């Protein structure tokens, strides 16, 4: 039995970790911090401590200089994975209200970039794209859409003071714009099951006009894909939510990927 919870039922150590994130941003930005907003599986009542990340969007008054980015990243690394992996992006207030597609990040942190931050912190001359640049990121569109739908304020101004609603058209462009290149194997083996469920979520939005959790998107996908492929989202859910281990055949994975992409593009 998978134990999925929302914000009101989170373990105390997860709440403590989120509070530490807020305090890190307050420490480094002081009055330039507009707010810290929770999205992702927690707000969709589909969080499980065994596999879920804590997903955050931070809104700041203006750009961040490189020393500030590195100081924030250094502190975040100290609490990452204790107990949950952290993923967060920061955007300027002027870039979210009025809304401009795609969103532009002034800071990003995730497990994928953790090693690059560590390298840069130990070697200041080491190049790191997300430290040295501000960059457009279509994922910000999806974060804001979900925050406006049912996000949670951890610190700062109320959601409707800060964000404009993202239109369904902008949201659809963000989640489907580069769909031909979607790769189940992006970000390493840990994320294979998650990437399968995410592609199903993309198609589910096209047909339901609702943002589903990966869990609900997985159930939706099982009911939707051809019978001979149903076992793949079933196993992906067991891998992601129950920690089970299965080898998924590459030939069938490619059939599922092509099926979902073709349905998305119709």
C-alpha positions as CSV (number, residue, x, y, z in Angstrom):
1,X,0.0,0.0,0.0
2,X,1.4,3.4,-1.0
3,X,1.1,6.0,1.6
4,X,0.6,9.3,-0.2
5,X,0.2,12.5,1.8
6,X,-0.3,16.2,1.4
7,X,1.0,19.3,3.2
8,X,-1.2,18.8,6.3
9,X,0.1,15.3,6.9
10,X,3.8,15.7,6.2
11,X,6.4,14.1,8.5
12,X,7.9,16.6,10.9
13,X,11.4,16.2,9.5
14,X,10.1,17.2,6.0
15,X,8.5,20.4,7.4
16,X,11.7,21.1,9.2
17,X,13.7,20.7,6.0
18,X,11.4,23.1,4.2
19,X,11.7,25.7,7.0
20,X,15.5,25.4,6.6
21,X,15.2,26.2,2.9
22,X,13.2,29.3,3.7
23,X,15.7,30.4,6.3
24,X,18.6,30.1,3.9
25,X,16.9,32.3,1.3
26,X,15.9,34.8,4.0
27,X,19.5,34.9,5.4
28,X,21.1,35.6,2.0
29,X,18.5,37.9,0.5
30,X,16.9,39.7,3.4
31,X,14.5,42.3,2.0
32,X,14.9,41.2,-1.6
33,X,13.0,38.0,-1.1
34,X,9.4,38.2,-2.3
35,X,8.3,34.7,-1.4
36,X,8.9,30.9,-1.3
37,X,6.2,28.8,-2.9
38,X,5.6,25.1,-2.7
39,X,4.4,23.1,-5.7
40,X,4.9,19.5,-6.9
41,X,3.6,16.3,-5.3
42,X,3.0,17.8,-1.9
43,X,0.4,20.2,-3.1
44,X,-1.2,17.4,-5.2
45,X,-1.6,15.2,-2.1
46,X,0.7,12.6,-3.7
47,X,3.9,13.0,-1.6
48,X,5.8,9.9,-0.4
49,X,8.9,10.3,1.7
50,X,10.5,7.3,0.0
51,X,10.7,8.9,-3.5
52,X,9.3,12.4,-3.7
53,X,11.2,15.6,-4.1
54,X,10.4,18.9,-2.4
55,X,9.6,21.3,-5.2
56,X,9.9,25.0,-4.6
57,X,9.7,28.3,-6.6
58,X,11.4,31.3,-5.1
59,X,10.5,34.8,-6.3
60,X,13.1,37.5,-5.8
61,X,13.2,41.3,-6.3
62,X,16.1,41.3,-8.8
63,X,19.0,39.3,-10.3
64,X,21.4,37.4,-8.0
65,X,25.1,37.9,-8.3
66,X,27.4,34.9,-8.5
67,X,28.7,34.9,-4.9
68,X,25.1,35.0,-3.6
69,X,24.1,32.0,-5.9
70,X,27.1,30.0,-4.6
71,X,26.4,30.8,-1.0
72,X,22.8,29.8,-1.3
73,X,23.8,26.6,-3.2
74,X,26.4,25.7,-0.5
75,X,23.8,26.0,2.2
76,X,21.2,24.0,0.2
77,X,23.7,21.2,-0.4
78,X,24.1,20.8,3.4
79,X,20.4,20.0,3.8
80,X,19.7,18.3,0.5
81,X,18.4,14.7,1.0
82,X,17.9,15.2,4.7
83,X,15.4,13.6,4.3
84,X,14.2,14.6,0.8
85,X,15.9,15.7,-2.5
86,X,15.4,19.4,-3.1
87,X,14.6,21.0,-6.4
88,X,14.1,24.7,-6.7
89,X,14.2,27.6,-9.1
90,X,14.2,31.3,-8.5
91,X,12.7,34.0,-10.8
92,X,12.4,37.7,-10.7
93,X,9.1,39.3,-9.8
94,X,9.1,41.4,-13.0
95,X,9.4,38.1,-15.0
96,X,6.3,36.5,-13.5
97,X,3.9,39.5,-13.2
98,X,3.0,40.3,-15.9
99,X,3.7,36.8,-17.1
100,X,6.2,36.2,-20.0
101,X,6.6,32.8,-21.6
102,X,9.0,31.1,-21.0
103,X,10.0,31.9,-17.5
104,X,13.5,33.0,-16.9
105,X,15.5,31.5,-14.0
106,X,18.0,33.5,-12.0
107,X,18.9,30.4,-9.9
108,X,18.3,26.7,-10.1
109,X,19.2,23.7,-7.9
110,X,18.5,20.0,-8.3
111,X,20.2,16.7,-7.9
112,X,21.3,16.8,-11.5
113,X,23.3,20.0,-10.9
114,X,24.5,19.3,-7.4
115,X,27.9,17.9,-8.6
116,X,28.5,20.9,-10.8
117,X,27.9,23.2,-7.8
118,X,30.3,21.2,-5.7
119,X,33.0,21.5,-8.5
120,X,32.5,25.2,-8.8
121,X,32.6,25.8,-5.0
122,X,36.0,24.0,-4.9
123,X,37.3,25.6,-8.1
124,X,36.1,29.2,-8.7
125,X,37.4,29.1,-12.3
126,X,35.3,26.0,-13.2
127,X,32.5,26.9,-15.6
128,X,28.9,26.2,-14.5
129,X,26.1,27.3,-16.8
130,X,23.4,27.8,-14.2
131,X,25.8,29.8,-12.0
132,X,27.2,32.0,-14.8
133,X,23.9,32.7,-16.6
134,X,20.3,33.5,-16.3
135,X,18.3,31.3,-18.6
136,X,14.8,30.6,-20.0
137,X,13.2,27.5,-18.6
138,X,9.8,26.3,-19.8
139,X,9.4,24.3,-16.6
140,X,8.8,27.6,-14.8
141,X,5.5,27.8,-16.7
142,X,4.4,24.5,-15.2
143,X,5.4,25.5,-11.7
144,X,3.4,28.7,-11.8
145,X,0.4,27.1,-13.4
146,X,0.3,24.6,-10.5
147,X,1.1,27.2,-7.8
148,X,-1.8,29.4,-9.1
149,X,-4.0,26.3,-9.1
150,X,-3.2,25.0,-5.6
151,X,0.3,26.1,-4.4
152,X,1.2,26.8,-0.8
153,X,3.0,29.9,0.5
154,X,5.9,29.0,2.8
155,X,7.0,32.6,3.1
156,X,6.1,36.0,1.7
157,X,3.3,37.5,-0.3
158,X,0.1,35.8,-1.2
159,X,0.0,33.8,-4.5
160,X,-2.4,36.1,-6.3
161,X,-0.4,39.2,-5.3
162,X,2.7,37.7,-7.0
163,X,1.5,35.5,-9.9
164,X,-0.7,35.8,-12.9
165,X,-2.5,32.7,-14.1
166,X,-0.8,30.9,-16.9
167,X,-3.2,30.2,-19.8
168,X,-3.8,26.6,-20.9
169,X,-2.3,27.5,-24.2
170,X,1.0,28.7,-22.7
171,X,1.0,25.7,-20.3
172,X,0.5,23.3,-23.2
173,X,3.3,24.9,-25.2
174,X,5.6,24.5,-22.2
175,X,4.9,20.8,-21.6
176,X,4.7,19.7,-25.2
177,X,6.9,22.0,-27.2
178,X,9.9,19.7,-27.5
179,X,8.0,16.5,-27.1
180,X,9.7,14.6,-30.0
181,X,13.0,14.7,-28.1
182,X,11.5,13.4,-24.8
183,X,13.8,10.8,-23.4
184,X,12.9,8.4,-20.6
185,X,16.6,8.1,-19.7
186,X,17.2,11.8,-19.0
187,X,18.8,12.6,-15.6
188,X,20.1,9.1,-14.9
189,X,18.6,5.7,-13.9
190,X,16.9,7.0,-10.7
191,X,14.5,9.0,-12.8
192,X,13.5,6.4,-15.5
193,X,10.2,5.5,-13.7
194,X,9.4,9.2,-13.0
195,X,10.0,10.2,-16.6
196,X,7.6,7.5,-17.8
197,X,4.9,8.8,-15.5
198,X,5.6,12.5,-16.5
199,X,5.1,11.8,-20.2
200,X,1.7,10.2,-19.3
201,X,0.9,13.4,-17.3
202,X,1.5,15.5,-20.4
203,X,-1.1,13.5,-22.4
204,X,-3.5,13.5,-19.4
205,X,-3.6,17.3,-19.4
206,X,-4.4,17.4,-23.1
207,X,-7.5,15.2,-22.4
208,X,-8.5,16.3,-18.9
209,X,-7.3,19.9,-18.7
210,X,-6.2,19.1,-15.2
211,X,-2.7,18.9,-13.7
212,X,-2.5,15.4,-12.2
213,X,0.1,14.1,-9.8
214,X,2.5,11.5,-11.2
215,X,0.5,8.9,-9.2
216,X,-2.9,9.9,-10.6
217,X,-1.3,10.4,-14.0
218,X,0.1,6.9,-13.8
219,X,-3.4,5.5,-13.0
220,X,-4.8,7.5,-15.9
221,X,-2.1,6.2,-18.3
222,X,-2.7,2.6,-17.3
223,X,-6.4,3.0,-18.3
224,X,-5.4,4.7,-21.6
225,X,-2.5,3.0,-23.3
226,X,-2.7,-0.2,-25.4
227,X,-3.2,-3.4,-23.4
228,X,0.3,-4.8,-24.3
229,X,2.0,-1.7,-22.8
230,X,-0.1,-1.3,-19.6
231,X,2.5,-3.2,-17.7
232,X,5.1,-0.5,-18.1
233,X,3.3,2.3,-16.2
234,X,2.2,-0.3,-13.7
235,X,5.8,-1.2,-13.1
236,X,6.9,2.4,-13.2
237,X,4.5,3.2,-10.3
238,X,5.9,0.3,-8.3
239,X,9.4,1.4,-8.9
240,X,8.8,5.1,-8.1
241,X,6.3,4.7,-5.2
242,X,7.2,1.4,-3.7
243,X,11.0,1.2,-4.3
244,X,10.7,-2.0,-6.3
245,X,13.3,-2.9,-8.9
246,X,12.4,-4.1,-12.4
247,X,14.2,-4.1,-15.7
248,X,12.0,-2.5,-18.3
249,X,12.6,-3.8,-21.9
250,X,13.9,-1.0,-24.2
251,X,11.9,-2.1,-27.2
252,X,8.6,-1.8,-25.3
253,X,9.7,1.5,-23.6
254,X,10.3,2.9,-27.1
255,X,6.8,1.7,-28.2
256,X,5.3,3.4,-25.2
257,X,7.2,6.6,-25.8
258,X,6.2,6.8,-29.4
259,X,2.6,6.0,-28.6
260,X,2.3,8.7,-26.0
261,X,4.1,11.3,-28.2
262,X,1.9,10.5,-31.2
263,X,-1.2,11.0,-29.0
264,X,0.2,14.2,-27.6
265,X,0.8,15.6,-31.1
266,X,-2.6,14.7,-32.6
